Amino acid sequence: MKYLYLLGIISFISFSAVAQSKDQQKVSDAVEKLRKAMIDGDRAALNNAAADSLSYGHSSGKIESKNEFVENIASGKSDFVTIDLSEQTITLSHNIAIVRHLLNATTNDGGKPATIKLKVLLVWEKEKSGWKLLARQAVKVV
């Protein structure tokens, strides 16, 4: 009987790890879709990635709503030429995912080329339609 109980616990833990891995992969996919949408300035993809109540924090301290974030990227006001992400971690808690990564990018805001290096925290919420970006905060790497 002890062995059956132990086998049940091991099976449950294994199933939980697999389920978590699937959600982590879906979050990772959502991050990648957002990265591509930001480079492409794809208004529809940006709208689809972001929750209606998005709070998008820049390293300068500026905070944008979903509409401001989408408009600034889609209009080219904030122009990402490249975005490379590294050191990404994903932590799940129920329907919330916390993503941290290092962002290295080249930009061309207002025709002024620049490079940026940021540490970024993303908060994603699982909705019926998939994972949506709920909050983002960046800090400059010094």
C-alpha positions, 0 to 999 in steps of 0.5 A, a space after each residue: 500500500 505504501 508503494 502505491 501511495 508513493 507511486 501516486 505522489 511521484 506521478 502527480 509531481 511528474 504530471 504537474 511538472 509537465 503541465 507547468 512546462 507546457 504553460 512555460 512554453 506558451 508564455 515563452 511563445 507569447 514573449 517571442 510574439 511580443 518581441 517580433 511585434 515590437 520590431 515589426 511595429 505590428 499594431 494587430 499583434 501588439 493589441 493581441 499581446 497586451 491586456 486591456 489594463 496593461 501598465 507598460 513601464 519604461 526605464 526612464 520612469 514613463 508609464 504607458 497604457 495599452 493604447 499608448 504602448 501600441 500607438 508608440 510602437 506601431 507609429 514608429 515613434 518608438 522604433 526597435 530595429 533589433 531586440 535580443 533577449 537573454 537570461 530569461 526566467 519564467 515563474 508561474 503562479 496559477 494564471 500569472 507568469 512572471 518573466 525576467 530577462 535581459 534585453 539588448 536592442 538597437 533603436 532608431 527613435 526619431 531617426 536617432 540610432 541608439 543601443 539599449 541594455 535593460 533588465 525587464 520584468 514582465 507580468 503575464 495573465 492567462 486569459 481564455 484567449 491566451 497569455 496577455 501582457 499585464 505589466 512591464 517594467 524596465 531598468 537600465 543596466 549600468 
